[in-house]
Amino acid sequence: MNLEKRVYKKLLDVPKGQITTYGELAKAVGLKNGQRVIGKIMNNNPYPVIVPCHRVVMSTGKIGGYAYGEHIKTKMLSDEGIEIKNGKITSFDKKLFRF
């Protein structure tokens, strides 16, 4: 299984209403300091309806980028019960999913 498929499969473990970080996801698939690689893989996600790449955020609590725009990512996360103020997730530690 190639890296992209491993990442997408691992991301399916993140439940609705929770988020993970680029770094956490990188570690979960065996990449050391692979945050940028994860970001590129998320940007090229061919299955955005199935693989919830919108649930991957920055380790600072900021929502980070999204191929369809940050406003769409914010809306999707909000619809899942994630509260966001000024582009940052409130209660970040409570919503963070660790593998």
C-alpha positions as CSV (number, residue, x, y, z in Angstrom):
1,M,0.0,0.0,0.0
2,N,1.5,3.4,-1.0
3,L,1.9,6.3,1.5
4,E,-1.2,8.2,0.3
5,K,-3.5,5.2,0.8
6,R,-1.9,4.5,4.3
7,V,-2.6,8.1,5.2
8,Y,-6.2,8.1,4.0
9,K,-6.9,4.8,5.7
10,K,-5.4,6.1,9.0
11,L,-7.5,9.3,8.7
12,L,-10.7,7.3,8.6
13,D,-10.0,6.5,12.3
14,V,-10.6,10.1,13.3
15,P,-14.3,10.3,14.4
16,K,-16.7,13.0,13.5
17,G,-16.5,15.9,16.0
18,Q,-12.8,15.4,16.6
19,I,-9.6,16.6,14.8
20,T,-6.0,15.5,14.5
21,T,-2.9,17.4,13.5
22,Y,-0.7,17.1,10.4
23,G,2.1,16.0,12.8
24,E,0.0,13.4,14.6
25,L,-1.1,11.9,11.3
26,A,2.5,11.9,10.0
27,K,3.7,10.0,13.2
28,A,0.7,7.5,12.9
29,V,2.0,6.4,9.4
30,G,5.7,6.4,10.4
31,L,6.9,9.7,9.1
32,K,9.2,11.8,11.2
33,N,8.6,15.5,10.7
34,G,6.3,14.7,7.9
35,Q,3.7,17.5,8.4
36,R,4.4,19.1,5.0
37,V,4.1,15.7,3.3
38,I,0.7,15.1,5.0
39,G,-0.4,18.6,3.9
40,K,0.4,17.8,0.3
41,I,-1.4,14.5,0.5
42,M,-4.5,16.1,2.1
43,N,-4.5,18.7,-0.7
44,N,-4.6,16.0,-3.3
45,N,-7.2,13.9,-1.6
46,P,-9.3,12.4,-4.4
47,Y,-12.0,11.2,-1.9
48,P,-12.9,14.3,0.1
49,V,-16.4,13.1,0.8
50,I,-15.1,9.8,2.2
51,V,-11.7,10.7,3.6
52,P,-12.3,13.5,6.1
53,C,-9.2,15.6,5.3
54,H,-11.0,18.6,6.8
55,R,-10.4,17.1,10.3
56,V,-6.6,17.6,10.0
57,V,-5.5,20.9,11.5
58,M,-2.3,22.6,12.6
59,S,-0.7,21.8,16.0
60,T,-1.3,25.4,17.1
61,G,-5.1,24.9,16.9
62,K,-5.4,26.9,13.7
63,I,-7.5,25.2,11.1
64,G,-4.9,25.4,8.4
65,G,-5.5,25.3,4.7
66,Y,-8.0,23.4,2.7
67,A,-8.2,22.7,-1.1
68,Y,-11.7,24.1,-1.3
69,G,-11.0,27.1,0.9
70,E,-10.7,27.7,4.7
71,H,-14.2,29.0,4.9
72,I,-15.5,25.6,3.7
73,K,-13.2,23.8,6.2
74,T,-14.5,26.0,9.0
75,K,-18.1,25.3,8.0
76,M,-17.5,21.5,7.8
77,L,-15.8,21.4,11.2
78,S,-18.5,23.7,12.8
79,D,-21.2,21.3,11.4
80,E,-19.4,18.5,13.2
81,G,-19.5,20.4,16.5
82,I,-16.0,21.9,16.5
83,E,-16.1,25.4,17.8
84,I,-13.8,27.9,16.0
85,K,-13.0,31.5,16.9
86,N,-10.8,33.7,14.7
87,G,-9.6,30.7,12.7
88,K,-8.6,28.7,15.8
89,I,-10.2,25.7,17.4
90,T,-11.5,26.4,20.9
91,S,-11.1,23.5,23.4
92,F,-8.3,22.2,21.1
93,D,-7.0,19.6,23.6
94,K,-10.5,18.2,24.2
95,K,-11.2,17.7,20.5
96,L,-7.8,16.3,19.6
97,F,-7.7,12.7,18.5
98,R,-4.4,10.9,19.0
99,F,-3.7,7.6,17.2
